[in-house]
Amino acid sequence: MEGNHDLGLTDVMSHLVGVKVYQEYTWDYDGKKHLAVHGHQFDRFIVNNILLSHVGTFLHLVLQSWT
């Protein structure tokens, strides 16, 4: 699943690891249909503050690169 800090990384990781990454995934099991999503689209803060969220994600990635 692609998460809220994975913007642009999923295609790279998918290619390197050889595993398809989905925005959402559905499957049938035991006669029922199931849906898996990361869920960040339900976070009101992220949805209502998209620019701030992108800045936070950028800073998060920069800090990770320093370690």
Summary of the structure (lengths in Angstrom):
residues: 67
radius of gyration: 14.9
end to end distance: 24.6
largest distance: 48.0
contacts: 123
relative contact order: 0.16
helix: 51%
strand: 18%
